[in-house]
Amino acid sequence: MSPDLPAALRAALGDALEGVPRKGLAERAGRTSQAYRAGRTSAGVIRETEDALAYAVTRLPATYAACAAVMGEASRMAPGFRPRTLLDAGAGTGAASWVATEVWPGLETVTWLDANPQFLALAARLAAGGPAALRNAETVRADLTTSTGWPRAEVVVASYALAEIETDHQTSVVVELWAACDGVLALVEPGTPAGYGRILAARATLIQSGAVILAPCPHAAACPLVGEDWCHFSVRLPRSRDHRLAKGAEVPFEDERFSYLIAARPKIAAAPRQPRILAPPRVGKPGIALKLCGLDGGLDHRLITKREKPAYAAARRLDWGQVL
C-alpha cells in the first residue's frame, strides 16, 4: 500500500491551510515538537485550531505512512477479513481511519475516540471530502485512561496513542482495546526503544488474554531481541512543500521509524507465518545477508548466496519488515 496521502486528504489539508501564515505554522510546529519530546501530552500541547493544524502538517503524513504499512500487513495476514466497523482510539487527526478505509473499503461505521476537541474537530473537517464512513464518523470525546466500555468494532486501532499514557495505565488501556475488538487490533508506536517496550508489554498482555499475534512476530514465544536490539521498521514518505517549511527541512522525503503489533481474535483466519526480516538486507559479494525472526522464536542470520540463483533473485526484491 502506498505511503502517500490519498488525493482527498491532501486536498482537505490544503484547504484547511488556506490563509494560514506559514511562518506562524512553523513556529507552532517547532514548539509542539519540543513539547512532545519533553514528555507533554496532546492535552497540554494542542490547545488551539492552529496547534492541531501545525501537528497535522508535520505528523499526519508520517502517521498515515506507518499505519499504511501496518494495516497493509494486517490485510495480507488476514486476507479473508472484511470488517464493517472501526474504532480509532486516540484518533488524533484521523490518519489511521483514512488508512483503514483504503485497506478495507467495505467499512461502514467509524468511531473516533479522543480527549482533545481540537483534534476531533480537525479530523471531522479533513474527512468532509472523504469516504462516507469518515464523513459520518461518530466522535467520542473521552480519555483513554479513565473511560471504559468503548464501542465494539471489528477493527480497533491505536496509533501513537500509548506513548501519551502513563506507564501505570498502559496495561489497562490495552485490556480495554482488546475488550472492544471483535476481530483485529493494530497498535502503532514510535520506532524507538521506548516504543518497542510499550509494544512488548502490550504483546504479553494480549497473548495472556487469548489473542493470536499476526505480525510482526511469526510466533508467540518471547521476543528474541530483548536485551540485544529493538524491533522496529521504517517507511519512506514524500514531504510536501508545507511539510518541509513547517519542519525547516530541505530533503524531499522522510523516513518514519515505527514499532507495531497486530493481534486477532482466534476466529480470524490467518495466513501462514513466515520469518520476518528485522533489518535492512546487507548485499555483499557472497550474497545477501538477512536478519530474521524465526518461526521457532529464535533469531536467525541467513546468507543467501549468488549461487542459489532463484532464492537470490527473490531475496533481492525483499526489504526490511517483509517476510521471507
C-alpha positions, 0 to 999 in steps of 0.5 A: 500500500502506498505511503502517500496521502490519498488525493482527498486528504491532501486536498482537505489539508490544503484547504484547511491551510488556506490563509494560514501564515506559514511562518506562524505554522512553523513556529507552532510546529517547532514548539509542539515538537519540543513539547512532545519530546519533553514528555507533554501530552496532546492535552497540554500541547494542542490547545488551539485550531492552529496547534492541531493544524501545525501537528497535522502538517508535520505528523499526519503524513508520517502517521498515515505512512506507518499505519499504511504499512501496518494495516497493509500487513494486517490485510495480507495476514488476514486476507479473508477479513472484511470488517464493517466497523472501526474504532480509532482510539486516540484518533488524533487527526484521523490518519489511521481511519483514512488508512483503514478505509483504503485497506478495507473499503467495505467499512461502514461505521467509524468511531473516533475516540479522543480527549482533545476537541481540537483534534476531533474537530480537525479530523471531522473537517479533513474527512468532509471530502472523504469516504462516507464512513469518515464523513459520518464518523461518530466522535467520542470525546473521552480519555483513554485512561479513565473511560471504559466500555468503548464501542465494539468494532471489528477493527480497533486501532491505536496509533501513537496513542500509548506513548501519551499514557502513563506507564501505570495505565498502559496495561489497562488501556490495552485490556480495554482495546482488546475488550472492544475488538471483535476481530483485529487490533493494530497498535502503532508506536514510535520506532524507538526503544521506548516504543518497542517496550510499550509494544512488548508489554502490550504483546504479553498482555494480549497473548495472556488474554487469548489473542493470536499475534499476526505480525510482526512476530511469526510466533508467540514465544518471547521476543528474541531481541530483548536485551540485544536490539529493538524491533522496529521498521521504517517507511519512506514518505514524500514531504510536501512543500508545507511539510518541509517549511513547517519542519525547516527541512530541505530533503524531499522525503522522510523516513518514519521509524515505527514499532507495531503489533497486530493481534486477532481474535482466534476466529480470524483466519490467518495466513501462514507465518513466515520469518520476518526480516528485522533489518535492512538486507546487507548485499555483499559479494557472497550474497545477501545477508538477512536478519530474521525472526524465526518461526521457532522464536529464535533469531536467525542470520541467513546468507543467501548466496549468488549461487542459489540463483532463484532464492537470490533473485527473490531475496533481492526484491525483499526489504526490511519488515517483509517476510521471507 
